[in-house]
Amino acid sequence: MVGNAYFRVPAMLARIFPDGLNFTVEELILEGERAAAAVRSEGRFDGDSLYSNDYAFFFNFVGAQISSVAEHFNPLRVSPALSERMRVALAD
């Protein structure tokens, strides 16, 4: 995602997952001004379609502020229906 588009993701997820997309931190590693988190998500969209995925987040800090974040997930677990809902929601 480019620029400020990343900041629109929480509102987009709230529209697609009315009961929320729940994230669970499975593992957290901290080293100096860096952190890595293994995270799992789960939520329902379009009534009862279940979505879950596993993520790796990498953070860099400057003082107490996050200076950068990288998010990695398995795109093959995103169904075509969910992908289209996300594309339309981000275009709004």
Residue, then its C-alpha position, 0 to 999 in steps of 0.5 A: m500500500v502506498g502513502n496514506a492508504y495504509f491508514r484507511v485500512p482500520a475503517m475498511l476492516a470495520r465495514i467488512f467485518p461488522d463483529g470485528l477482525n480479532f488479532t491475537v499476538e502469538e509471539l513477540i520479540l523485542e531487540g533494541e529499537r526493533a520488534a517482531a510479532a507473530v499474529r493470527s487474525e480471525g473474523r466473519f464477513d458476509g454473514d458467516s464466511l470465516y476469514s483467518n490468517d497468520y501475519a508477521f509484523f516487523f517494527n522499528f522505533v525511534g524513542a517511543q514512536i514507531s518509525s516503520v512497520a512491515e506487514h507480511f501475510n499469506p495472500l492465498r488465504v484471502s478469498p476472491a469475495l473478500s478481496e473484492r470487498m476490500r478493493v471496493a471499500l478502499a476505493d470509497 
